[in-house]
Amino acid sequence: MDSILRALATYIVLLLILRLAGSRTLAGITTFDFVLILIISEAVQSALIDNDHSMTNAFLLIITLVALNVLMSVLKQRSGRIERLLDGTPLVLIERGKIHSDRLQRERVDEADVLEAARELQGVSTLGDIDYAVLEKNGHVTVVPKQGKRG
């Protein structure tokens, strides 16, 4: 039972931390982010296993974590409020050419990130050519160019 409680607590804490980190953090993974994930996984592994290195404990932890993940998916399907709480909602960063600097700063997205998405997805090379830019729930930026500005 102790392993199940440790798995539950770890899952909830990691979910909260990753949710607070923001969706942009998960979409744009850098080498630093990857190293951080490796360190976190090692710390979490130690917390989950404690002194019990048995196969039974490992299987119990895996089953508990997968069950929690399935439960969260079911809850998100049944409740829009829970889905918004866990996954967030799309956020308009540029609206009719107006840059919402406060939103960019809050989500830790800079103009260069928006321009990169604009170039990759639409062939747009300046912020002035963007009608809308939206930070999606998955952390990617969707760009809608102004009429006639598509590359």
Secondary structure as UniProt FT lines:
FT   HELIX           2..21
FT   HELIX           23..27
FT   HELIX           31..49
FT   TURN            50..51
FT   HELIX           55..78
FT   HELIX           80..87
FT   STRAND          91..95
FT   TURN            96..97
FT   STRAND          98..99
FT   HELIX           101..106
FT   TURN            107..108
FT   HELIX           111..122
FT   HELIX           127..129
FT   STRAND          130..135
FT   TURN            137..138
FT   STRAND          141..145
FT   TURN            147..148
//
